[in-house]
Amino acid sequence: MTTIAAALAAAREKLPGFEARLLLSHVLQQPPVWLLTHDDGVLDETALRVFNDLIARRQAGEPVAYLLGRREFFSRDFVTAPGVLIPRPETELLVEVALKKLGDGNTARILDLGTGTGCIAITLALECPSAQVTALDASPDALAIAAENARWLNASVHFLHSDWYAVVAGETFDVIVSNPPYIVAADAHLTQGDLRFEPPAALASGADGLDAIRHIIATAPAYLSAHGQLWLEHGYDQAEAVRELLMAAGFVAIEQHRDLAGIVRVSGGRCRQA
Protein backbone atom coordinates (compact mmCIF):
# COMPACT_ATOMS: atom_id res chain seq x y z
CA MET A 1 0.00 0.00 0.00
CA THR A 2 1.22 3.49 -0.87
CA THR A 3 0.05 6.45 1.13
CA ILE A 4 -0.28 9.98 -0.22
CA ALA A 5 2.71 11.04 1.88
CA ALA A 6 4.84 8.19 0.51
CA ALA A 7 3.79 8.85 -3.08
CA LEU A 8 4.69 12.53 -2.76
CA ALA A 9 8.02 11.73 -1.08
CA ALA A 10 8.94 9.42 -3.95
CA ALA A 11 7.83 11.99 -6.52
CA ARG A 12 9.95 14.72 -4.90
CA GLU A 13 13.04 12.73 -5.83
CA LYS A 14 12.14 13.36 -9.47
CA LEU A 15 10.20 16.66 -9.51
CA PRO A 16 9.89 19.86 -7.49
CA GLY A 17 7.51 19.35 -4.60
CA PHE A 18 4.91 21.87 -5.81
CA GLU A 19 4.70 20.14 -9.20
CA ALA A 20 4.23 16.75 -7.54
CA ARG A 21 1.41 18.16 -5.39
CA LEU A 22 -0.30 19.73 -8.41
CA LEU A 23 -0.18 16.46 -10.32
CA LEU A 24 -1.48 14.34 -7.45
CA SER A 25 -4.20 16.90 -6.73
CA HIS A 26 -5.23 16.58 -10.36
CA VAL A 27 -5.33 12.78 -10.18
CA LEU A 28 -7.40 12.79 -6.99
CA GLN A 29 -9.49 15.82 -7.98
CA GLN A 30 -8.76 17.46 -4.64
CA PRO A 31 -7.10 20.81 -3.80
CA PRO A 32 -3.39 20.68 -2.83
CA VAL A 33 -4.17 21.59 0.80
CA TRP A 34 -6.35 18.47 1.02
CA LEU A 35 -3.25 16.34 0.46
CA LEU A 36 -1.68 17.76 3.62
CA THR A 37 -4.66 16.87 5.79
CA HIS A 38 -5.08 13.41 4.25
CA ASP A 39 -1.46 12.39 3.79
CA ASP A 40 -2.05 9.05 5.50
CA GLY A 41 -4.67 8.12 2.94
CA VAL A 42 -3.90 5.15 0.70
CA LEU A 43 -3.80 5.49 -3.09
CA ASP A 44 -5.52 2.78 -5.08
CA GLU A 45 -3.61 1.10 -7.89
CA THR A 46 -5.28 3.14 -10.64
CA ALA A 47 -4.53 6.49 -9.02
CA LEU A 48 -0.94 5.50 -8.32
CA ARG A 49 -0.46 4.31 -11.89
CA VAL A 50 -1.88 7.53 -13.35
CA PHE A 51 0.23 9.64 -10.96
CA ASN A 52 3.42 7.81 -11.88
CA ASP A 53 2.61 8.21 -15.57
CA LEU A 54 2.21 11.96 -15.12
CA ILE A 55 5.51 12.12 -13.24
CA ALA A 56 7.27 10.32 -16.10
CA ARG A 57 5.75 12.65 -18.67
CA ARG A 58 6.77 15.69 -16.65
CA GLN A 59 10.30 14.29 -16.29
CA ALA A 60 10.38 14.05 -20.08
CA GLY A 61 9.65 17.77 -20.21
CA GLU A 62 5.93 17.90 -20.94
CA PRO A 63 4.51 21.15 -19.51
CA VAL A 64 2.51 20.92 -16.30
CA ALA A 65 -0.24 22.99 -17.94
CA TYR A 66 -0.70 20.33 -20.62
CA LEU A 67 -0.68 17.53 -18.04
CA LEU A 68 -3.32 19.29 -15.96
CA GLY A 69 -5.25 20.49 -18.99
CA ARG A 70 -5.56 24.00 -17.57
CA ARG A 71 -3.66 27.13 -16.58
CA GLU A 72 -4.73 30.06 -14.43
CA PHE A 73 -4.84 33.50 -16.04
CA PHE A 74 -6.26 36.61 -14.40
CA SER A 75 -7.64 34.42 -11.58
CA ARG A 76 -9.58 32.20 -13.98
CA ASP A 77 -8.82 28.67 -15.17
CA PHE A 78 -8.36 28.25 -18.92
CA VAL A 79 -8.40 24.94 -20.77
CA THR A 80 -4.93 24.38 -22.20
CA ALA A 81 -3.76 21.59 -24.48
CA PRO A 82 -0.99 20.74 -26.94
CA GLY A 83 -1.36 22.81 -30.07
CA VAL A 84 -1.97 26.08 -28.24
CA LEU A 85 0.37 28.46 -26.43
CA ILE A 86 0.24 28.17 -22.64
CA PRO A 87 -1.01 31.39 -20.97
CA ARG A 88 1.73 33.10 -18.99
CA PRO A 89 1.62 35.50 -16.03
CA GLU A 90 3.50 38.25 -17.89
CA THR A 91 0.70 38.44 -20.45
CA GLU A 92 -1.64 39.67 -17.71
CA LEU A 93 0.17 43.01 -18.05
CA LEU A 94 -1.20 43.37 -21.59
CA VAL A 95 -4.74 42.87 -20.28
CA GLU A 96 -4.17 45.33 -17.42
CA VAL A 97 -2.92 48.02 -19.81
CA ALA A 98 -5.83 47.48 -22.21
CA LEU A 99 -8.39 47.62 -19.39
CA LYS A 100 -6.89 50.83 -18.06
CA LYS A 101 -7.17 52.41 -21.50
CA LEU A 102 -10.72 51.14 -21.99
CA GLY A 103 -12.12 52.35 -18.67
CA ASP A 104 -15.39 51.26 -17.06
CA GLY A 105 -18.49 50.68 -19.15
CA ASN A 106 -16.61 51.05 -22.40
CA THR A 107 -18.48 49.93 -25.54
CA ALA A 108 -15.32 49.74 -27.62
CA ARG A 109 -14.79 47.28 -30.44
CA ILE A 110 -11.78 45.15 -29.50
CA LEU A 111 -9.71 42.88 -31.76
CA ASP A 112 -7.39 40.19 -30.38
CA LEU A 113 -4.87 38.91 -32.92
CA GLY A 114 -3.52 35.37 -32.47
CA THR A 115 -5.88 34.57 -29.61
CA GLY A 116 -4.55 31.09 -28.71
CA THR A 117 -6.48 29.86 -25.67
CA GLY A 118 -8.54 33.04 -25.87
CA CYS A 119 -7.27 34.16 -22.47
CA ILE A 120 -6.77 37.80 -23.51
CA ALA A 121 -10.01 38.21 -25.46
CA ILE A 122 -12.11 36.34 -22.91
CA THR A 123 -10.65 38.26 -19.98
CA LEU A 124 -11.31 41.58 -21.71
CA ALA A 125 -14.87 40.50 -22.51
CA LEU A 126 -15.53 39.48 -18.91
CA GLU A 127 -13.86 42.52 -17.35
CA CYS A 128 -15.46 44.94 -19.82
CA PRO A 129 -18.83 43.33 -20.68
CA SER A 130 -20.08 46.30 -22.71
CA ALA A 131 -17.26 45.88 -25.23
CA GLN A 132 -17.60 43.93 -28.49
CA VAL A 133 -14.70 41.50 -28.69
CA THR A 134 -13.48 39.72 -31.82
CA ALA A 135 -10.62 37.21 -31.65
CA LEU A 136 -8.66 35.76 -34.58
CA ASP A 137 -6.27 32.85 -34.95
CA ALA A 138 -4.80 30.95 -37.88
CA SER A 139 -4.94 27.66 -35.94
CA PRO A 140 -8.24 25.72 -35.94
CA ASP A 141 -7.02 23.80 -32.87
CA ALA A 142 -6.44 27.04 -30.97
CA LEU A 143 -9.85 28.39 -31.98
CA ALA A 144 -11.57 25.22 -30.75
CA ILE A 145 -9.89 25.55 -27.36
CA ALA A 146 -10.64 29.28 -27.20
CA ALA A 147 -14.31 28.65 -27.96
CA GLU A 148 -14.42 25.98 -25.25
CA ASN A 149 -12.95 28.45 -22.77
CA ALA A 150 -15.50 31.09 -23.74
CA ARG A 151 -18.35 28.63 -23.18
CA TRP A 152 -16.91 27.47 -19.87
CA LEU A 153 -16.42 31.04 -18.62
CA ASN A 154 -19.61 32.39 -20.19
CA ALA A 155 -17.83 35.06 -22.20
CA SER A 156 -19.19 36.73 -25.32
CA VAL A 157 -16.39 36.67 -27.91
CA HIS A 158 -16.64 36.37 -31.70
CA PHE A 159 -13.95 33.87 -32.79
CA LEU A 160 -12.82 33.75 -36.43
CA HIS A 161 -10.26 31.73 -38.37
CA SER A 162 -7.87 34.19 -39.98
CA ASP A 163 -4.27 34.87 -40.96
CA TRP A 164 -3.86 38.03 -38.92
CA TYR A 165 -6.25 40.72 -40.26
CA ALA A 166 -7.38 38.88 -43.41
CA VAL A 167 -10.95 38.03 -42.40
CA VAL A 168 -11.77 41.48 -40.98
CA ALA A 169 -10.83 43.46 -44.09
CA GLY A 170 -12.80 46.71 -44.19
CA GLU A 171 -13.60 46.69 -40.47
CA THR A 172 -12.19 49.02 -37.83
CA PHE A 173 -11.66 48.60 -34.11
CA ASP A 174 -11.10 50.92 -31.19
CA VAL A 175 -8.47 48.72 -29.56
CA ILE A 176 -6.26 46.02 -31.06
CA VAL A 177 -4.31 43.74 -28.72
CA SER A 178 -1.94 40.91 -29.47
CA ASN A 179 0.54 38.55 -27.87
CA PRO A 180 2.14 37.44 -31.14
CA PRO A 181 5.10 35.11 -31.67
CA TYR A 182 8.28 37.10 -30.99
CA ILE A 183 11.13 34.65 -30.34
CA VAL A 184 14.06 34.57 -32.76
CA ALA A 185 13.65 31.50 -34.97
CA ALA A 186 17.16 30.24 -34.20
CA ASP A 187 16.86 30.74 -30.43
CA ALA A 188 18.21 27.67 -28.62
CA HIS A 189 15.50 27.99 -25.96
CA LEU A 190 12.97 26.68 -28.49
CA THR A 191 14.54 23.23 -28.11
CA GLN A 192 14.56 23.35 -24.31
CA GLY A 193 12.07 22.99 -21.47
CA ASP A 194 8.36 23.57 -21.97
CA LEU A 195 8.92 25.39 -25.27
CA ARG A 196 9.73 22.08 -26.97
CA PHE A 197 6.09 21.06 -26.61
CA GLU A 198 4.38 24.31 -27.58
CA PRO A 199 3.44 25.13 -31.21
CA PRO A 200 6.45 26.72 -32.97
CA ALA A 201 4.19 29.04 -34.99
CA ALA A 202 2.97 30.62 -31.76
CA LEU A 203 6.51 31.22 -30.50
CA ALA A 204 9.01 32.09 -33.23
CA SER A 205 8.78 34.84 -35.82
CA GLY A 206 11.69 35.22 -38.23
CA ALA A 207 15.39 35.92 -37.92
CA ASP A 208 14.94 38.77 -35.42
CA GLY A 209 11.68 37.61 -33.84
CA LEU A 210 9.88 40.68 -35.14
CA ASP A 211 8.22 39.46 -38.34
CA ALA A 212 4.73 39.18 -36.82
CA ILE A 213 5.06 42.37 -34.78
CA ARG A 214 6.32 44.24 -37.83
CA HIS A 215 3.27 43.15 -39.85
CA ILE A 216 0.78 43.83 -37.05
CA ILE A 217 2.06 47.36 -36.44
CA ALA A 218 2.45 48.36 -40.08
CA THR A 219 -1.02 47.13 -40.97
CA ALA A 220 -2.87 48.24 -37.84
CA PRO A 221 -3.74 51.83 -38.91
CA ALA A 222 -6.04 50.46 -41.63
CA TYR A 223 -8.01 48.56 -38.98
CA LEU A 224 -8.14 51.19 -36.25
CA SER A 225 -10.91 53.72 -35.77
CA ALA A 226 -10.00 57.39 -35.37
CA HIS A 227 -7.62 57.60 -32.41
CA GLY A 228 -7.79 53.83 -31.94
CA GLN A 229 -5.10 52.09 -29.91
CA LEU A 230 -2.72 49.18 -30.49
CA TRP A 231 -1.11 47.26 -27.60
CA LEU A 232 1.39 44.43 -27.98
CA GLU A 233 3.37 42.05 -25.82
CA HIS A 234 6.96 41.56 -27.01
CA GLY A 235 10.29 40.09 -25.99
CA TYR A 236 12.46 41.32 -23.13
CA ASP A 237 15.01 42.87 -25.52
CA GLN A 238 12.66 44.23 -28.21
CA ALA A 239 11.32 47.39 -26.57
CA GLU A 240 13.38 49.86 -28.58
CA ALA A 241 12.76 48.08 -31.88
CA VAL A 242 9.00 47.99 -31.21
CA ARG A 243 8.98 51.69 -30.30
CA GLU A 244 10.69 52.50 -33.61
CA LEU A 245 8.17 50.40 -35.53
CA LEU A 246 5.28 52.19 -33.82
CA MET A 247 6.75 55.59 -34.64
CA ALA A 248 7.37 54.60 -38.25
CA ALA A 249 3.73 53.52 -38.60
CA GLY A 250 2.55 56.91 -37.35
CA PHE A 251 1.53 56.02 -33.81
CA VAL A 252 1.58 58.76 -31.18
CA ALA A 253 1.30 58.86 -27.36
CA ILE A 254 3.48 55.76 -27.36
CA GLU A 255 3.83 54.06 -23.98
CA GLN A 256 5.92 51.13 -22.79
CA HIS A 257 5.05 49.19 -19.64
CA ARG A 258 7.22 47.05 -17.39
CA ASP A 259 6.26 43.72 -15.85
CA LEU A 260 6.84 42.78 -12.20
CA ALA A 261 10.45 41.89 -13.04
CA GLY A 262 11.03 45.42 -14.33
CA ILE A 263 11.20 44.30 -17.98
CA VAL A 264 9.44 46.30 -20.68
CA ARG A 265 6.91 43.76 -21.96
CA VAL A 266 4.05 45.79 -23.42
CA SER A 267 4.23 48.65 -25.91
CA GLY A 268 1.62 50.54 -27.84
CA GLY A 269 0.09 53.83 -28.72
CA ARG A 270 -2.70 55.74 -30.39
CA CYS A 271 -3.35 55.92 -34.09
CA ARG A 272 -2.66 59.42 -35.40
CA GLN A 273 -5.26 59.33 -38.16
CA ALA A 274 -8.08 61.90 -37.94
C-alpha positions as CSV (number, residue, x, y, z in Angstrom):
1,M,0.0,0.0,0.0
2,T,1.2,3.5,-0.9
3,T,0.1,6.5,1.1
4,I,-0.3,10.0,-0.2
5,A,2.7,11.0,1.9
6,A,4.8,8.2,0.5
7,A,3.8,8.9,-3.1
8,L,4.7,12.5,-2.8
9,A,8.0,11.7,-1.1
10,A,8.9,9.4,-3.9
11,A,7.8,12.0,-6.5
12,R,10.0,14.7,-4.9
13,E,13.0,12.7,-5.8
14,K,12.1,13.4,-9.5
15,L,10.2,16.7,-9.5
16,P,9.9,19.9,-7.5
17,G,7.5,19.4,-4.6
18,F,4.9,21.9,-5.8
19,E,4.7,20.1,-9.2
20,A,4.2,16.8,-7.5
21,R,1.4,18.2,-5.4
22,L,-0.3,19.7,-8.4
23,L,-0.2,16.5,-10.3
24,L,-1.5,14.3,-7.4
25,S,-4.2,16.9,-6.7
26,H,-5.2,16.6,-10.4
27,V,-5.3,12.8,-10.2
28,L,-7.4,12.8,-7.0
29,Q,-9.5,15.8,-8.0
30,Q,-8.8,17.5,-4.6
31,P,-7.1,20.8,-3.8
32,P,-3.4,20.7,-2.8
33,V,-4.2,21.6,0.8
34,W,-6.3,18.5,1.0
35,L,-3.2,16.3,0.5
36,L,-1.7,17.8,3.6
37,T,-4.7,16.9,5.8
38,H,-5.1,13.4,4.3
39,D,-1.5,12.4,3.8
40,D,-2.1,9.1,5.5
41,G,-4.7,8.1,2.9
42,V,-3.9,5.1,0.7
43,L,-3.8,5.5,-3.1
44,D,-5.5,2.8,-5.1
45,E,-3.6,1.1,-7.9
46,T,-5.3,3.1,-10.6
47,A,-4.5,6.5,-9.0
48,L,-0.9,5.5,-8.3
49,R,-0.5,4.3,-11.9
50,V,-1.9,7.5,-13.3
51,F,0.2,9.6,-11.0
52,N,3.4,7.8,-11.9
53,D,2.6,8.2,-15.6
54,L,2.2,12.0,-15.1
55,I,5.5,12.1,-13.2
56,A,7.3,10.3,-16.1
57,R,5.7,12.7,-18.7
58,R,6.8,15.7,-16.6
59,Q,10.3,14.3,-16.3
60,A,10.4,14.0,-20.1
61,G,9.6,17.8,-20.2
62,E,5.9,17.9,-20.9
63,P,4.5,21.2,-19.5
64,V,2.5,20.9,-16.3
65,A,-0.2,23.0,-17.9
66,Y,-0.7,20.3,-20.6
67,L,-0.7,17.5,-18.0
68,L,-3.3,19.3,-16.0
69,G,-5.2,20.5,-19.0
70,R,-5.6,24.0,-17.6
71,R,-3.7,27.1,-16.6
72,E,-4.7,30.1,-14.4
73,F,-4.8,33.5,-16.0
74,F,-6.3,36.6,-14.4
75,S,-7.6,34.4,-11.6
76,R,-9.6,32.2,-14.0
77,D,-8.8,28.7,-15.2
78,F,-8.4,28.2,-18.9
79,V,-8.4,24.9,-20.8
80,T,-4.9,24.4,-22.2
81,A,-3.8,21.6,-24.5
82,P,-1.0,20.7,-26.9
83,G,-1.4,22.8,-30.1
84,V,-2.0,26.1,-28.2
85,L,0.4,28.5,-26.4
86,I,0.2,28.2,-22.6
87,P,-1.0,31.4,-21.0
88,R,1.7,33.1,-19.0
89,P,1.6,35.5,-16.0
90,E,3.5,38.3,-17.9
91,T,0.7,38.4,-20.5
92,E,-1.6,39.7,-17.7
93,L,0.2,43.0,-18.1
94,L,-1.2,43.4,-21.6
95,V,-4.7,42.9,-20.3
96,E,-4.2,45.3,-17.4
97,V,-2.9,48.0,-19.8
98,A,-5.8,47.5,-22.2
99,L,-8.4,47.6,-19.4
100,K,-6.9,50.8,-18.1
101,K,-7.2,52.4,-21.5
102,L,-10.7,51.1,-22.0
103,G,-12.1,52.4,-18.7
104,D,-15.4,51.3,-17.1
105,G,-18.5,50.7,-19.2
106,N,-16.6,51.1,-22.4
107,T,-18.5,49.9,-25.5
108,A,-15.3,49.7,-27.6
109,R,-14.8,47.3,-30.4
110,I,-11.8,45.1,-29.5
111,L,-9.7,42.9,-31.8
112,D,-7.4,40.2,-30.4
113,L,-4.9,38.9,-32.9
114,G,-3.5,35.4,-32.5
115,T,-5.9,34.6,-29.6
116,G,-4.5,31.1,-28.7
117,T,-6.5,29.9,-25.7
118,G,-8.5,33.0,-25.9
119,C,-7.3,34.2,-22.5
120,I,-6.8,37.8,-23.5
121,A,-10.0,38.2,-25.5
122,I,-12.1,36.3,-22.9
123,T,-10.7,38.3,-20.0
124,L,-11.3,41.6,-21.7
125,A,-14.9,40.5,-22.5
126,L,-15.5,39.5,-18.9
127,E,-13.9,42.5,-17.4
128,C,-15.5,44.9,-19.8
129,P,-18.8,43.3,-20.7
130,S,-20.1,46.3,-22.7
131,A,-17.3,45.9,-25.2
132,Q,-17.6,43.9,-28.5
133,V,-14.7,41.5,-28.7
134,T,-13.5,39.7,-31.8
135,A,-10.6,37.2,-31.6
136,L,-8.7,35.8,-34.6
137,D,-6.3,32.9,-35.0
138,A,-4.8,30.9,-37.9
139,S,-4.9,27.7,-35.9
140,P,-8.2,25.7,-35.9
141,D,-7.0,23.8,-32.9
142,A,-6.4,27.0,-31.0
143,L,-9.9,28.4,-32.0
144,A,-11.6,25.2,-30.8
145,I,-9.9,25.6,-27.4
146,A,-10.6,29.3,-27.2
147,A,-14.3,28.6,-28.0
148,E,-14.4,26.0,-25.3
149,N,-13.0,28.4,-22.8
150,A,-15.5,31.1,-23.7
151,R,-18.3,28.6,-23.2
152,W,-16.9,27.5,-19.9
153,L,-16.4,31.0,-18.6
154,N,-19.6,32.4,-20.2
155,A,-17.8,35.1,-22.2
156,S,-19.2,36.7,-25.3
157,V,-16.4,36.7,-27.9
158,H,-16.6,36.4,-31.7
159,F,-13.9,33.9,-32.8
160,L,-12.8,33.8,-36.4
161,H,-10.3,31.7,-38.4
162,S,-7.9,34.2,-40.0
163,D,-4.3,34.9,-41.0
164,W,-3.9,38.0,-38.9
165,Y,-6.3,40.7,-40.3
166,A,-7.4,38.9,-43.4
167,V,-10.9,38.0,-42.4
168,V,-11.8,41.5,-41.0
169,A,-10.8,43.5,-44.1
170,G,-12.8,46.7,-44.2
171,E,-13.6,46.7,-40.5
172,T,-12.2,49.0,-37.8
173,F,-11.7,48.6,-34.1
174,D,-11.1,50.9,-31.2
175,V,-8.5,48.7,-29.6
176,I,-6.3,46.0,-31.1
177,V,-4.3,43.7,-28.7
178,S,-1.9,40.9,-29.5
179,N,0.5,38.5,-27.9
180,P,2.1,37.4,-31.1
181,P,5.1,35.1,-31.7
182,Y,8.3,37.1,-31.0
183,I,11.1,34.7,-30.3
184,V,14.1,34.6,-32.8
185,A,13.6,31.5,-35.0
186,A,17.2,30.2,-34.2
187,D,16.9,30.7,-30.4
188,A,18.2,27.7,-28.6
189,H,15.5,28.0,-26.0
190,L,13.0,26.7,-28.5
191,T,14.5,23.2,-28.1
192,Q,14.6,23.4,-24.3
193,G,12.1,23.0,-21.5
194,D,8.4,23.6,-22.0
195,L,8.9,25.4,-25.3
196,R,9.7,22.1,-27.0
197,F,6.1,21.1,-26.6
198,E,4.4,24.3,-27.6
199,P,3.4,25.1,-31.2
200,P,6.5,26.7,-33.0
201,A,4.2,29.0,-35.0
202,A,3.0,30.6,-31.8
203,L,6.5,31.2,-30.5
204,A,9.0,32.1,-33.2
205,S,8.8,34.8,-35.8
206,G,11.7,35.2,-38.2
207,A,15.4,35.9,-37.9
208,D,14.9,38.8,-35.4
209,G,11.7,37.6,-33.8
210,L,9.9,40.7,-35.1
211,D,8.2,39.5,-38.3
212,A,4.7,39.2,-36.8
213,I,5.1,42.4,-34.8
214,R,6.3,44.2,-37.8
215,H,3.3,43.1,-39.9
216,I,0.8,43.8,-37.1
217,I,2.1,47.4,-36.4
218,A,2.4,48.4,-40.1
219,T,-1.0,47.1,-41.0
220,A,-2.9,48.2,-37.8
221,P,-3.7,51.8,-38.9
222,A,-6.0,50.5,-41.6
223,Y,-8.0,48.6,-39.0
224,L,-8.1,51.2,-36.3
225,S,-10.9,53.7,-35.8
226,A,-10.0,57.4,-35.4
227,H,-7.6,57.6,-32.4
228,G,-7.8,53.8,-31.9
229,Q,-5.1,52.1,-29.9
230,L,-2.7,49.2,-30.5
231,W,-1.1,47.3,-27.6
232,L,1.4,44.4,-28.0
233,E,3.4,42.1,-25.8
234,H,7.0,41.6,-27.0
235,G,10.3,40.1,-26.0
236,Y,12.5,41.3,-23.1
237,D,15.0,42.9,-25.5
238,Q,12.7,44.2,-28.2
239,A,11.3,47.4,-26.6
240,E,13.4,49.9,-28.6
241,A,12.8,48.1,-31.9
242,V,9.0,48.0,-31.2
243,R,9.0,51.7,-30.3
244,E,10.7,52.5,-33.6
245,L,8.2,50.4,-35.5
246,L,5.3,52.2,-33.8
247,M,6.7,55.6,-34.6
248,A,7.4,54.6,-38.2
249,A,3.7,53.5,-38.6
250,G,2.6,56.9,-37.4
251,F,1.5,56.0,-33.8
252,V,1.6,58.8,-31.2
253,A,1.3,58.9,-27.4
254,I,3.5,55.8,-27.4
255,E,3.8,54.1,-24.0
256,Q,5.9,51.1,-22.8
257,H,5.0,49.2,-19.6
258,R,7.2,47.0,-17.4
259,D,6.3,43.7,-15.8
260,L,6.8,42.8,-12.2
261,A,10.4,41.9,-13.0
262,G,11.0,45.4,-14.3
263,I,11.2,44.3,-18.0
264,V,9.4,46.3,-20.7
265,R,6.9,43.8,-22.0
266,V,4.1,45.8,-23.4
267,S,4.2,48.6,-25.9
268,G,1.6,50.5,-27.8
269,G,0.1,53.8,-28.7
270,R,-2.7,55.7,-30.4
271,C,-3.3,55.9,-34.1
272,R,-2.7,59.4,-35.4
273,Q,-5.3,59.3,-38.2
274,A,-8.1,61.9,-37.9
